[in-house]
């Protein structure tokens, strides 16, 4: 075989094997039907897994909220020990019956600022007259609501917190026609501390945008007598398992939702919001379902 014949044979052999390789590649490639099947399977798996991931995320937030509430309860217990078993004032520095006529005295702090030294130091930003939510420990914010910054140009008071102090404990408003002392009650005045609530999760009643962590004050079941909504329906929130989000004072929080609640003895429980908005038992300090 001459040289030209050998070259021709080599080229023919190469073409033959290249053709076989190409046929294998083409035969191994996915068809359009194969791709559509794969996409369908991925879509089904995503539909099954995404709700589970969402529930896991919500459960994580809920666990964080319960942990935060327990830490607040512990801090408040230490405050009780240092203050002759009197519950924390909603707003320290307000003396409505002062003979001099002056009503406000330093430190002018709301309850989250008052118990904060039992948790961590407060660093008030320059120019602000009070510690705002971003100046406090993150435990005052339910993780599910996010840690939004409070703009002092819009709202410069320190009465923002995911948990509000029960009005029946702090005696700030009271039922229509009753006199209030603006001074929190003593622990000895609570008949059943394990069934009387101290702190409940609230809607942001105060800031103009109504999108912050919540209100540090919780109007009670007994407030706003004779109106469509009682105080609890106006102020409470349903951060968990709710089918809708509360967006105004006139909207009742989802009764089927859950609210992380701190009781007077310090224990924490996730209660159905309907229990808090429609049952006076948990608000009554005397344990008989009546005010106070």
VORO-465372 format. One record per residue: residue in one letter; x, y, z of N, C-alpha, C in turn. Coordinates in steps of 0.02 Angstrom, whole numbers, padded with zeros to 5 digits, always signed. Atoms other than C-alpha are relative to their C-alpha. Layout:
N
aXYZXYZXYZ...
//
This chain:
292
x+00043-00060+00000+00000+00000+00000+00045+00062+00000x-00042-00059+00004+00073+00164-00052-00021+00052+00052x+00011-00052-00052+00080+00321+00052-00067+00034-00007x+00065-00033+00011-00074+00403-00027-00057-00044+00023x+00053+00046-00020-00178+00248+00004-00006-00003+00076x+00002+00002-00073-00127+00243+00186-00032+00063+00029x+00029-00064-00024-00174+00427+00209-00076+00000-00009x+00072+00002+00014-00344+00399+00129-00035-00047+00049x+00029+00047-00048-00376+00248+00241-00005+00031+00069x+00000-00032-00066-00329+00348+00396-00056+00052+00005x+00052-00052-00001-00445+00491+00349-00069-00031+00003x+00065+00034+00001-00588+00370+00313-00016-00028+00069x+00010+00028-00067-00563+00284+00481-00019+00054+00051x+00014-00056-00046-00561+00452+00573-00072+00026-00009x+00068-00022+00013-00722+00508+00489-00051-00049+00026x+00046+00051-00023-00803+00342+00531-00010+00004+00076x+00005-00003-00073-00762+00355+00717-00031+00066+00024x+00031-00064-00019-00808+00541+00724-00075-00003-00010x+00071+00007+00013-00976+00499+00647-00034-00041+00053x+00028+00042-00053-01006+00362+00775-00005+00040+00066x+00000-00041-00061-00959+00482+00916-00057+00051-00001x+00054-00050+00006-01079+00616+00852-00068-00032+00009x+00064+00035-00008-01220+00488+00840-00012-00016+00074x+00008+00015-00071-01187+00437+01021-00019+00063+00039x+00015-00063-00035-01190+00619+01078-00072+00021-00013x+00068-00020+00018-01350+00654+00983-00051-00046+00033x+00047+00047-00031-01431+00497+01048-00005+00010+00075x+00000-00010-00073-01381+00542+01227-00031+00066+00021x+00027-00066-00018-01451+00721+01221-00073-00006+00021x+00068-00001-00023-01615+00766+01309-00046+00027-00055x+00051-00026+00046-01770+00790+01206-00041+00054+00036x+00043-00051-00029-01895+00931+01235-00047-00030+00052x+00045+00034-00046-02012+00807+01318+00036-00016+00066x-00039+00015-00060-01874+00754+01438+00008+00063+00043x-00009-00062-00037-01842+00935+01487-00064+00023+00034x+00065-00020-00029-02027+00970+01515-00017-00043+00060x+00013+00045-00056-02041+00818+01628+00042+00020+00060x-00044-00021-00055-01891+00875+01731-00026+00064+00032x+00027-00063-00025-01964+01050+01747-00063-00011+00042x+00062+00016-00037-02131+00978+01802+00016-00031+00068x-00020+00032-00063-02047+00870+01935+00027+00051+00049x-00029-00052-00043-01948+01018+02002-00055+00046+00027x+00055-00043-00022-02107+01124+02009-00041-00033+00055x+00038+00037-00051-02199+00989+02107+00038-00002+00066x-00041+00002-00061-02055+00971+02230+00002+00068+00034x-00001-00068-00029-02046+01160+02253-00066+00016+00034x+00066-00013-00030-02233+01169+02285-00009-00038+00066x+00005+00039-00062-02215+01034+02418+00047+00026+00054x-00051-00018-00049-02058+01102+02501-00005+00073+00023x+00001-00070-00019-02084+01291+02500-00044+00015+00061x+00039-00012-00061-02229+01290+02625+00034-00027+00062x-00035+00028-00058-02125+01178+02738+00057+00047+00022x-00053-00048-00017-01980+01302+02727-00029+00061+00033x+00033-00060-00029-02100+01446+02764-00021-00014+00072x+00020+00018-00069-02168+01354+02917+00060-00004+00045x-00060+00006-00040-01993+01317+02976+00027+00070+00019x-00023-00069-00013-01948+01502+02960-00045+00033+00053x+00047-00029-00049-02106+01555+03055+00011-00030+00069x-00013+00034-00064-02072+01425+03190+00064+00027+00033x-00062-00028-00026-01897+01495+03207-00012+00069+00030x+00017-00066-00026-01966+01671+03229-00039-00006+00066x+00042+00010-00059-02093+01607+03355+00042-00021+00060x-00045+00021-00053-01959+01520+03457+00042+00059+00026x-00038-00059-00019-01857+01680+03455-00043+00048+00041x+00045-00045-00036-02008+01781+03513-00013-00025+00071x+00011+00030-00066-02042+01661+03657+00062+00010+00044x-00062-00010-00037-01859+01672+03708+00007+00073+00022x-00003-00072-00017-01865+01863+03702-00048+00016+00057x+00050-00014-00051-02024+01867+03805+00022-00027+00068x-00024+00029-00063-01948+01752+03937+00055+00044+00031x-00053-00044-00026-01796+01866+03951-00028+00064+00028x+00033-00060-00026-01908+02017+03973-00032-00015+00068x+00031+00021-00063-02003+01922+04108+00050-00006+00056x-00053+00007-00050-01841+01882+04199+00024+00069+00023x-00022-00068-00017-01784+02064+04190-00052+00035+00044x+00052-00032-00040-01952+02120+04258-00003-00030+00071x-00001+00032-00066-01941+01995+04401+00055+00031+00043x-00054-00032-00037-01774+02072+04451-00020+00072+00020x+00025-00068-00016-01856+02245+04442-00048-00004+00060x+00047+00009-00057-01994+02182+04559+00037-00007+00066x-00039+00012-00062-01865+02123+04686+00030+00065+00026x-00032-00063-00020-01784+02295+04687-00049+00056+00015x+00049-00053-00007-01947+02393+04697-00060-00021+00042x+00052+00020-00048-02045+02316+04840-00060-00034-00032x+00052+00040+00033-02142+02199+04726-00053+00042-00036x+00046-00040+00040-02223+02341+04629+00019-00006-00074x-00013+00008+00072-02242+02313+04443+00025+00065-00030x-00031-00058+00032-02149+02428+04326-00053+00050-00023x+00044-00053+00024-02229+02596+04286-00001+00000-00076x+00001-00007+00073-02289+02616+04108+00044+00059-00021x-00040-00059+00015-02213+02791+04107+00024+00031+00066x-00029-00028-00061-02096+02844+04247+00008+00076-00008x-00010-00072+00002-02091+03028+04290-00064+00040-00007x+00064-00035+00007-02277+03069+04275-00035+00002+00068x+00031-00008-00065-02352+03138+04435-00059+00048-00007x+00057-00043+00015-02527+03204+04395-00027+00038+00061x+00028-00031-00061-02569+03247+04576+00051+00038+00040x-00051-00038-00035-02411+03341+04620-00028+00069+00021x+00027-00064-00024-02460+03493+04729+00027+00061-00037x-00030-00058+00034-02342+03605+04632-00031+00013-00068x+00030-00007+00067-02441+03576+04473+00044-00026-00055x-00045+00029+00050-02290+03506+04385-00014-00075-00006x+00020+00070+00010-02329+03337+04308+00057-00046-00021x-00052+00042+00028-02168+03276+04230+00067+00012+00034x-00065-00003-00031-02005+03236+04316+00046-00053-00032x-00046+00051+00026-01849+03146+04254-00006-00064+00041x-00036+00012+00064-01809+03011+04201-00045-00001-00062x+00045-00001+00058-01964+03018+04087+00012-00060-00046x-00013+00061+00039-01942+02839+04031-00061-00046+00000x+00052+00051+00004-02065+02709+03971+00028-00066+00026x-00022+00060-00036-02059+02535+04045+00058-00038-00034x-00058+00035+00029-01939+02459+03914+00066+00032+00020x-00062-00033-00022-01810+02591+03959+00013-00011+00075x-00007+00008-00073-01844+02569+04146+00031-00067+00018x-00028+00066-00018-01804+02382+04148+00061-00018-00041x-00058+00016+00042-01667+02390+04016+00065-00008+00038x-00063+00011-00036-01526+02408+04144+00008-00071+00026x-00005+00070-00021-01568+02230+04197+00017-00046-00059x-00014+00039+00061-01533+02174+04018+00066+00021-00030x-00063-00028+00027-01398+02287+03945-00002+00076+00006x-00004-00073-00004-01339+02467+03946-00036+00032-00059x+00034-00038+00052-01436+02596+03847+00047+00054-00026x-00040-00053+00032-01345+02709+03724-00047+00042-00044x+00046-00044+00036-01459+02852+03671+00038+00038-00054x-00031-00035+00055-01417+02924+03502+00000+00075+00014x-00006-00072-00009-01358+03105+03503-00059+00036-00032x+00055-00039+00026-01502+03226+03482-00068-00026+00019x+00064+00029-00020-01638+03108+03544-00013+00012+00074x+00015-00014-00070-01728+03149+03706-00014-00064+00040x+00013+00063-00033-01770+02967+03745+00033-00056-00039x-00025+00059+00035-01702+02795+03706-00055-00027-00045x+00048+00027+00048-01789+02731+03550+00011-00075-00007x-00002+00073+00004-01816+02551+03499+00068-00026-00022x-00066+00022+00023-01647+02540+03410+00054+00010+00053x-00048-00010-00054-01561+02598+03571-00004-00056+00052x+00012+00052-00050-01629+02450+03669+00023-00068-00026x-00014+00069+00020-01594+02264+03667-00051-00023-00051x+00046+00028+00050-01670+02169+03521-00054-00043+00030x+00052+00044-00029-01771+02065+03643-00067+00036+00005x+00063-00037-00002-01903+02203+03643-00037-00002-00067x+00030+00005+00067-01941+02162+03461-00012-00073-00018x+00014+00067+00025-02028+02006+03398+00035-00008-00067x-00037+00008+00063-01914+01938+03259-00043+00000-00063x+00043+00005+00059-02062+01910+03143-00017+00070-00026x+00016-00068+00021-02090+02099+03138+00061+00037-00028x-00060-00033+00025-01911+02140+03093+00023+00055+00046x-00029-00050-00045-01796+02264+03176+00004+00067-00036x+00003-00064+00035-01855+02422+03090+00024+00057+00044x-00027-00058-00036-01769+02583+03140-00054+00052+00011x+00049-00052-00018-01875+02713+03229+00029+00068-00018x-00023-00065+00023-01856+02882+03143-00025+00053+00050x+00022-00050-00049-01857+03018+03279-00036+00060-00030x+00035-00056+00033-01918+03145+03152-00074-00015-00009x+00070+00020+00007-02079+03045+03135-00031-00016+00068x+00025+00017-00067-02096+02979+03314+00059-00005+00047x-00060-00005-00042-01973+03025+03451-00011-00023+00072x+00013+00025-00067-02051+02939+03602+00021-00073+00006x-00025+00067-00011-01990+02779+03681-00054-00051+00016x+00055+00047-00015-02160+02693+03688-00012-00050-00056x+00003+00051+00053-02121+02570+03548+00030-00065+00026x-00023+00066-00022-02105+02385+03590-00050-00051-00028x+00046+00052+00024-02177+02222+03524-00047-00023+00055x+00042+00019-00057-02246+02191+03698-00025+00062+00037x+00029-00055-00036-02366+02309+03785-00018-00020+00071x+00015+00012-00071-02391+02324+03973-00075+00005+00011x+00072+00002-00011-02567+02277+04027-00024+00061+00039x+00028-00059-00033-02672+02428+04074-00026-00017+00069x+00027+00019-00065-02748+02330+04219+00056-00007+00052x-00057+00002-00045-02573+02317+04293+00028+00071+00010x-00031-00066-00006-02508+02491+04254-00049+00056+00016x+00051-00048-00021-02675+02581+04287+00007+00067-00036x-00011-00061+00038-02652+02706+04147-00065+00029-00028x+00063-00024+00028-02827+02716+04073-00060-00024+00042x+00057+00026-00037-02957+02602+04150-00065+00006-00038x+00065-00003+00032-03139+02577+04104-00028+00071+00002x+00031-00066+00004-03245+02727+04057-00033+00017+00067x+00031-00023-00061-03294+02828+04210+00036-00018+00064x-00037+00019-00060-03164+02756+04328+00062+00044+00007x-00061-00038-00013-03021+02849+04409+00060-00046+00000x-00061+00040+00003-02846+02786+04377+00056+00036+00037x-00053-00028-00041-02688+02812+04479+00063+00016-00039x-00061-00005+00040-02557+02805+04339+00059-00032+00036x-00052+00034-00038-02461+02698+04462-00014-00075+00000x+00009+00072+00005-02437+02512+04436-00016-00031+00067x+00022+00033-00061-02511+02393+04563+00057-00040+00030x-00048+00043-00034-02415+02288+04688-00016-00073-00016x+00010+00071+00016-02389+02102+04657-00050-00033+00047x+00047+00029-00048-02491+02065+04812-00073+00012-00019x+00068-00015+00022-02644+02138+04725-00024-00046-00056x+00017+00047+00053-02641+02002+04592-00017-00067+00032x+00022+00062-00033-02743+01852+04651+00032-00062-00030x-00029+00058+00034-02678+01730+04521+00052+00020-00050x-00051-00023+00046-02512+01783+04444+00013-00046-00059x-00011+00047+00056-02505+01626+04337-00055+00003-00053x+00055-00006+00049-02669+01671+04251-00014+00072-00019x+00010-00071+00015-02659+01861+04249+00058+00024-00045x-00052-00019+00047-02566+01932+04100+00034+00066+00020x-00040-00060-00014-02428+02061+04116+00016+00036-00065x-00020-00029+00064-02370+02088+03936-00032-00040-00057x+00028+00033+00060-02455+02050+03769+00029+00034-00062x-00025-00029+00062-02401+02076+03590-00051+00049-00028x+00044-00055+00021-02470+02237+03519+00014+00022-00071x-00006-00034+00064-02500+02327+03357+00031+00069+00012x-00030-00067-00007-02405+02490+03325-00055+00053-00003x+00055-00048-00006-02540+02608+03386+00023+00072-00007x-00020-00069-00010-02434+02762+03407+00035+00035-00058x-00038-00035+00052-02313+02800+03265-00044+00015-00060x+00042-00020+00058-02384+02889+03111-00003-00053-00054x-00002+00050+00053-02332+02747+02996-00031-00067+00022x+00029+00062-00028-02399+02607+03110+00035-00063-00025x-00036+00058+00026-02263+02491+03049+00061-00019+00043x-00055+00017-00045-02145+02481+03198-00017-00062+00041x+00006+00064-00037-02126+02339+03324-00066-00009+00035x+00063+00005-00037-02284+02379+03422-00003+00057+00051x+00010-00051-00051-02347+02485+03568+00019-00026+00068x-00021+00021-00066-02271+02478+03741-00057-00001+00050x+00060+00000-00042-02446+02501+03812-00052-00046-00031x+00052+00044+00024-02584+02372+03799-00065+00017+00035x+00066-00014-00028-02760+02436+03826-00035-00067+00012x+00027+00065-00021-02862+02301+03911-00071-00014-00025x+00068+00022+00017-03022+02206+03884-00052+00047+00029x+00049-00042-00036-03108+02323+04007-00003+00073-00025x-00003-00070+00023-03060+02486+03918-00049+00012-00058x+00045-00021+00054-03170+02581+03795-00069-00031+00007x+00067+00028-00009-03333+02520+03870-00053+00036-00040x+00055-00029+00039-03486+02546+03763+00015+00013-00073x-00018-00009+00071-03390+02555+03598+00000-00067-00035x+00001+00061+00040-03383+02429+03457+00055-00048+00021x-00058+00041-00018-03210+02367+03506+00021+00016+00071x-00030-00013-00065-03139+02345+03679+00074+00017-00010x-00070-00021+00006-02961+02400+03717+00045-00054-00027x-00042+00055+00024-02885+02229+03685-00007-00008-00075x+00011+00006+00072-02963+02221+03511+00034+00057-00037x-00032-00057+00032-02892+02393+03473+00077-00007-00001x-00072-00004-00008-02715+02366+03535+00038-00064-00016x-00037+00062+00008-02673+02182+03519+00014-00018-00073x-00019+00024+00066-02591+02097+03371-00001-00076-00001x-00004+00073+00009-02589+01919+03301+00060-00015-00045x-00059+00008+00042-02410+01896+03242+00008-00069-00031x-00011+00069+00024-02424+01707+03216-00066-00034-00017x+00055+00042+00024-02541+01591+03121-00062+00041-00018x+00056-00043+00019-02650+01738+03068-00011-00002-00076x+00016+00001+00072-02739+01741+02900+00002+00070-00030x-00007-00068+00025-02726+01930+02886+00039+00042+00050x-00040-00044-00042-02622+02073+02956-00041+00060+00021x+00035-00059-00027-02696+02207+03067+00032+00063-00028x-00026-00060+00032-02679+02376+02982-00029+00065+00029x+00029-00061-00029-02784+02496+03086-00028-00016+00069x+00027+00008-00067-02850+02525+03261-00071-00029-00003x+00069+00022+00006-03027+02491+03200-00007-00072-00025x+00002+00068+00024-02980+02318+03137+00021-00048+00056x-00017+00048-00052-02984+02174+03260+00055-00047-00025x-00051+00049+00021-02829+02062+03255-00033-00067-00013x+00029+00065+00018-02861+01891+03180-00010-00043+00063x+00013+00040-00060-02947+01792+03320+00033-00069-00001x-00030+00066+00007-02870+01632+03251+00076+00002+00005x-00072-00007-00005-02694+01701+03265+00025-00015+00071x-00031+00014-00065-02573+01677+03409+00039+00061+00024x-00032-00056-00032-02502+01803+03531+00046-00026+00055x-00048+00022-00051-02345+01775+03636-00010+00043+00062x+00023-00036-00059-02402+01824+03811+00044-00016+00061x-00038+00008-00063-02305+01852+03973-00048+00010+00058x+00044-00004-00058-02398+01818+04135+00036+00032+00060x-00028-00036-00057-02373+01905+04302+00051-00041+00039x-00049+00042-00035-02276+01756+04371+00062-00011-00043x-00059+00004+00043-02154+01769+04224-00002-00053-00053x+00001+00052+00051-02205+01617+04123-00030+00027-00066x+00018-00024+00066-02236+01636+03936-00040-00053-00037x+00042+00047+00037-02368+01557+03826-00026+00032-00064x+00030-00023+00063-02429+01573+03646-00075-00013+00004x+00072+00007-00008-02616+01605+03666-00037+00020-00064x+00043-00021+00055-02754+01616+03537-00021+00072+00014x+00016-00071-00010-02785+01801+03510-00072+00010+00021x+00071-00005-00019-02973+01774+03526-00009-00008+00075x+00004+00010-00073-02943+01716+03705+00015+00066+00035x-00020-00062-00032-02861+01882+03746-00048+00058-00014x+00044-00055+00018-02985+01993+03655-00072-00010+00021x+00070+00014-00016-03146+01907+03708-00011-00033+00068x+00006+00031-00066-03109+01833+03880+00031+00046+00052x-00025-00048-00050-03093+01951+04028+00042-00032+00054x-00033+00035-00055-03019+01818+04142+00074+00016+00004x-00072-00010+00000-02839+01845+04088+00020+00072+00018x-00015-00070-00015-02851+02033+04115-00014+00018+00073x+00022-00016-00068-02932+02032+04286+00054-00016+00052x-00051+00011-00052-02805+02055+04426-00028-00037+00061x+00032+00033-00057-02931+01988+04551-00020-00072-00016x+00014+00069+00019-02959+01828+04452-00073-00017-00008x+00072+00014+00005-03148+01847+04443-00030+00023-00065x+00025-00023+00065-03161+01913+04266-00027+00071+00001x+00024-00068-00006-03203+02087+04329+00058+00048+00010x-00051-00050-00012-03105+02249+04333-00003+00020+00073x-00070+00007+00024-02984+02273+04417+00021-00072+00006
//
